[in-house]
Amino acid sequence: MAGATNDNFELVEPEVLAKLSKLSIRARGLVEGSFSGIHKSPHRGSSIEFAQYRKYVPGDDVNNIDWRVYAKTDRFYIKEFEADTNLRCYFVIDCSGSMGFKALNGISKLDYARKSVALLSQIFVQQSDTVGLQCFSDTLVHDIPARGSAKHLGNIFTVLRELTPSGETNIVKILHDLAEKIHRRALIFVFSDFFTDVEKLLDCFQHMKHRKHDLAIFHMLSEQEVEFEFDRAVRFMDMESNFSIVTEPALIRKDYQREIKSYMKRIQEGCREYHVDYRKIFIETPYDKILTEFLLERSR
């Protein structure tokens, strides 16, 4: 079990890892790696899964000629196979002030993201894939390149433990920069509450897909934020600035719920348009339940 020491149990619960590590994480489409793994590559290789025939040309390895086809057609054809490869995965965590919001069960959005990323990273490394990590608020706070060793996994766990929510979010710039920075196809997870201009955010998703990345976003929300079931006057404070306002929730509840539903609907529509894997996460839901559903879908 790569990187699983006693110090990691606060992030990776052994019983959850034991249950979920039986499931493999698969990329949608083709990926590009540097050594043999379990994912489909855009390059032809020599794995056991047949892809297609093509005509022999001088210089091809004669060992790949299909002599049965030659016997039938009197022509030389080469067998091509799908190459399997390892996957590059990048986790992107929003650690701006709003990610410090806590549900009534005491878990914050950032805590939820931390545990999810730690568990998924562990599973990726166990299946010989590479993982990288970016953490950001208004600027990029941490940038760890994708590697696959146990020591590298330990470095990621150290960063995850030390993360604290602060500052404003600059997710639009961060995602555009990341899309350009990663030159090979990769699976990219983004954990955020996505409180930003929706159309600019969708431009980022389009950029990711243009670069042929497989993008999965985990939309971190609390039931309190969506339902807005407060029963008395409350002071609401912007967790990314010093702004606050006192209001009577009953007077604005309908307008608030209409706006947040419209906001979530537009994000989901954009994700469908750009083939982004969208997950709406209420942090009141156990994280292992959410990840089990995700892994089961991906393993198919």
VOVEXMI-926729 format. One record per residue (C-alpha): x, y, z; residue number from 1. Coordinates in steps of 0.25 Angstrom, whole numbers. Example, Ala and Ser with C-alpha at 12.3 -4.5 7.8 and 13.67 -1.06 7.14 Angstrom:
BEGIN
    east   north      up     i
      49     -18      31     1
      55      -4      29     2
***
This chain:
BEGIN
    east   north      up     i
       0       0       0     1
       8      12      -5     2
      10      23       4     3
       0      18      15     4
       7      21      28     5
       0      23      42     6
       1      38      39     7
      -8      37      27     8
     -20      31      34     9
     -25      45      37    10
     -27      47      22    11
     -28      33      17    12
     -37      23      26    13
     -32       9      24    14
     -46       3      23    15
     -50      13      12    16
     -38      10       4    17
     -39      -5       6    18
     -53      -4       0    19
     -51       6     -11    20
     -37       1     -16    21
     -43     -11     -22    22
     -49      -1     -33    23
     -40       5     -43    24
     -41      19     -48    25
     -42      20     -63    26
     -40      32     -72    27
     -51      35     -82    28
     -45      34     -96    29
     -30      33     -99    30
     -18      37     -90    31
      -4      39     -92    32
       6      33     -82    33
      21      29     -81    34
      20      14     -77    35
      10       3     -78    36
      -3       4     -70    37
     -18       1     -71    38
     -22      13     -79    39
     -24      14     -94    40
     -14      21    -102    41
     -15      29    -115    42
      -2      22    -119    43
      -1       8    -125    44
       6      -2    -117    45
       7     -17    -115    46
      -3     -20    -104    47
     -12     -32    -106    48
     -24     -24    -111    49
     -25     -24    -126    50
     -28     -11    -132    51
     -27     -12    -147    52
     -19     -16    -160    53
     -11      -8    -169    54
      -3     -11    -181    55
      12     -14    -179    56
      22      -4    -183    57
      37      -6    -184    58
      43      -5    -170    59
      32     -11    -162    60
      35     -22    -153    61
      32     -35    -160    62
      28     -41    -147    63
      15     -33    -148    64
      11     -39    -161    65
      -2     -47    -161    66
       2     -59    -169    67
     -12     -64    -169    68
     -17     -52    -176    69
      -5     -53    -186    70
      -9     -68    -189    71
     -23     -63    -192    72
     -20     -50    -200    73
      -6     -52    -204    74
      -3     -38    -198    75
       5     -34    -186    76
      -3     -27    -175    77
       2     -23    -161    78
      -6     -25    -148    79
      -7     -12    -140    80
     -11     -13    -125    81
     -16      -2    -115    82
      -5       2    -106    83
      -8       3     -91    84
      -2      14     -83    85
      -2      21     -70    86
     -11      32     -66    87
      -6      46     -62    88
     -16      52     -52    89
     -16      66     -46    90
     -24      70     -34    91
     -28      85     -33    92
     -33      90     -20    93
     -39     103     -17    94
     -34     107      -3    95
     -41     121      -3    96
     -48     127       9    97
     -62     121       5    98
     -56     107       5    99
     -56     108      20   100
     -71     108      21   101
     -75      97      30   102
     -88      89      30   103
     -95      86      43   104
     -88      73      44   105
     -75      81      46   106
     -68      77      33   107
     -64      88      24   108
     -63      88       9   109
     -48      88       9   110
     -48      77      19   111
     -57      69       9   112
     -48      72      -3   113
     -36      69       5   114
     -40      55       9   115
     -46      52      -5   116
     -33      56     -12   117
     -24      48      -2   118
     -32      35      -4   119
     -33      37     -20   120
     -18      40     -20   121
     -15      27     -12   122
     -23      19     -22   123
     -17      25     -34   124
      -3      22     -29   125
      -6       8     -26   126
     -11       6     -40   127
       3      11     -45   128
      -3      25     -50   129
       3      38     -46   130
      -3      49     -38   131
      -1      64     -37   132
      -7      75     -28   133
     -10      90     -30   134
     -16      98     -18   135
     -20     112     -21   136
     -28     124     -15   137
     -25     137     -22   138
     -12     132     -26   139
      -6     118     -28   140
      -2     114     -14   141
       4     100     -17   142
       8      93     -30   143
      13      79     -29   144
      16      72     -43   145
      10      58     -46   146
      18      47     -41   147
      15      33     -36   148
      24      29     -24   149
      21      26     -10   150
      30      38      -6   151
      23      47     -15   152
       9      43     -10   153
      15      46       4   154
      18      60      -1   155
       4      62      -6   156
      -2      57       8   157
       7      67      15   158
       2      79       7   159
     -13      74       8   160
     -11      74      24   161
      -6      88      24   162
     -16      95      15   163
     -24     106      21   164
     -36     114      14   165
     -33     129      12   166
     -34     140       2   167
     -42     141     -11   168
     -43     131     -22   169
     -37     133     -36   170
     -41     120     -42   171
     -43     125     -56   172
     -29     129     -58   173
     -24     117     -50   174
     -31     107     -59   175
     -27     114     -72   176
     -13     114     -68   177
     -14      99     -64   178
     -20      96     -78   179
      -8     102     -85   180
       2      96     -75   181
      -1      82     -77   182
       3      78     -90   183
      -1      63     -90   184
     -15      58     -89   185
     -19      57     -74   186
     -30      54     -64   187
     -33      67     -56   188
     -41      68     -44   189
     -46      81     -39   190
     -51      83     -25   191
     -58      96     -22   192
     -71     103     -19   193
     -69     111     -32   194
     -74     124     -27   195
     -70     132     -39   196
     -75     137     -52   197
     -82     125     -59   198
     -79     129     -73   199
     -65     131     -71   200
     -64     118     -63   201
     -70     111     -75   202
     -60     117     -84   203
     -49     110     -75   204
     -56      97     -77   205
     -57      99     -92   206
     -42     102     -92   207
     -39      89     -84   208
     -47      80     -94   209
     -40      87    -106   210
     -27      83    -100   211
     -33      69    -100   212
     -33      67     -84   213
     -43      59     -77   214
     -49      69     -67   215
     -57      64     -55   216
     -62      75     -45   217
     -67      73     -31   218
     -77      85     -28   219
     -75      86     -13   220
     -88      92      -6   221
     -95      91       7   222
    -110      88       8   223
    -111     101      16   224
    -106     109       4   225
    -116     104      -5   226
    -129     102       4   227
    -127     115      11   228
    -136     110      23   229
    -132     121      33   230
    -143     125      42   231
    -139     138      48   232
    -131     150      45   233
    -116     146      42   234
    -103     154      39   235
     -97     148      26   236
     -82     150      24   237
     -74     148      11   238
     -64     138      15   239
     -54     144       4   240
     -55     159       8   241
     -60     167      20   242
     -74     170      15   243
     -85     166      23   244
    -100     169      23   245
    -112     166      33   246
    -125     162      27   247
    -138     155      29   248
    -136     141      22   249
    -152     140      20   250
    -152     152      12   251
    -142     148       1   252
    -143     133       2   253
    -151     131     -11   254
    -142     141     -19   255
    -129     134     -13   256
    -134     120     -17   257
    -138     125     -31   258
    -124     131     -33   259
    -116     119     -28   260
    -124     109     -36   261
    -122     117     -48   262
    -107     118     -45   263
    -106     102     -43   264
    -114      99     -55   265
    -105     108     -64   266
     -93     101     -59   267
     -99      87     -61   268
    -103      91     -76   269
     -89      96     -79   270
     -83      83     -74   271
     -92      75     -83   272
     -89      84     -94   273
     -74      82     -92   274
     -75      67     -88   275
     -70      71     -74   276
     -72      60     -63   277
     -81      69     -53   278
     -83      64     -38   279
     -91      73     -29   280
     -86      70     -15   281
     -94      73      -2   282
     -83      72       9   283
     -94      66      18   284
     -93      54      10   285
     -82      44      14   286
     -70      46       4   287
     -68      31       2   288
     -82      29      -3   289
     -79      40     -14   290
     -66      34     -18   291
     -72      20     -18   292
     -82      25     -28   293
     -72      32     -36   294
     -62      20     -37   295
     -73      10     -41   296
     -77      19     -52   297
     -62      21     -57   298
     -59       6     -55   299
     -70       3     -65   300
***
